[in-house]
Amino acid sequence: MISSFSVKSNDYMYVLYVSSLIKSIIALHSLINNRVHNKETEIEKVQKDKEAEEEKARIELAKKEKEAEKAALDKNKKKD
């Protein structure tokens, strides 16, 4: 009778062990997925920032070109 109780107890401990092992594996998997997601998000953010800087540079260059054209036209008008 005592051995049957110890067998039942061992079976219960085995179930607890396996369930905690499964829970740990699922948690590790979630951590890895979270890390991958964060890295992808960071890469996207860097790309968006880079695109915004390039757009800002293009706008600034266009403004300078317009100002240069306007200055050239004004200079030509003054000569006439």
C-alpha positions in Angstrom: 0.0 0.0 0.0 2.8 2.4 0.8 4.5 1.7 -2.5 1.3 2.4 -4.4 1.1 5.8 -2.7 4.7 6.6 -3.6 4.0 5.6 -7.2 1.0 7.9 -7.3 3.0 10.7 -5.8 5.8 10.1 -8.3 3.2 10.2 -11.1 1.9 13.5 -9.8 5.4 14.9 -9.6 6.1 13.8 -13.1 3.0 15.6 -14.4 4.1 18.8 -12.5 7.6 18.4 -13.9 6.4 18.0 -17.5 3.9 20.8 -17.3 6.5 23.2 -15.8 9.0 22.1 -18.6 6.4 22.8 -21.2 5.6 26.2 -19.7 9.3 27.1 -19.6 9.7 26.2 -23.3 6.6 28.3 -24.3 7.9 31.2 -22.3 11.4 30.9 -24.0 9.7 30.8 -27.4 7.7 33.9 -26.6 10.9 35.7 -25.5 12.6 34.8 -28.7 9.6 36.0 -30.8 9.5 39.2 -28.9 13.2 39.8 -29.5 12.8 39.2 -33.2 9.8 41.5 -33.3 11.6 44.3 -31.5 14.6 44.0 -33.9 12.3 44.2 -36.9 10.6 47.2 -35.4 13.9 48.9 -34.8 15.1 48.3 -38.3 11.8 49.7 -39.7 12.2 52.8 -37.5 15.8 53.4 -38.7 14.6 53.1 -42.3 11.8 55.5 -41.8 14.1 58.0 -40.1 16.6 57.7 -43.0 13.8 58.2 -45.5 12.6 61.3 -43.6 16.1 62.7 -43.6 16.5 62.1 -47.3 13.2 63.7 -48.0 14.2 66.7 -45.9 17.5 67.0 -47.8 15.6 66.8 -51.1 13.2 69.6 -50.0 16.1 71.7 -48.8 17.9 71.2 -52.2 14.8 72.1 -54.1 14.4 75.3 -52.1 18.0 76.3 -52.7 17.6 75.7 -56.5 14.5 77.8 -56.6 16.3 80.6 -54.7 19.2 80.4 -57.1 16.8 80.5 -60.1 15.0 83.5 -58.6 18.3 85.3 -57.9 19.4 84.6 -61.5 16.1 86.0 -62.9 16.4 89.1 -60.6 20.0 89.6 -61.8 18.9 89.3 -65.4 16.1 91.8 -64.9 18.5 94.3 -63.3 20.8 94.0 -66.3 18.0 94.9 -68.7 
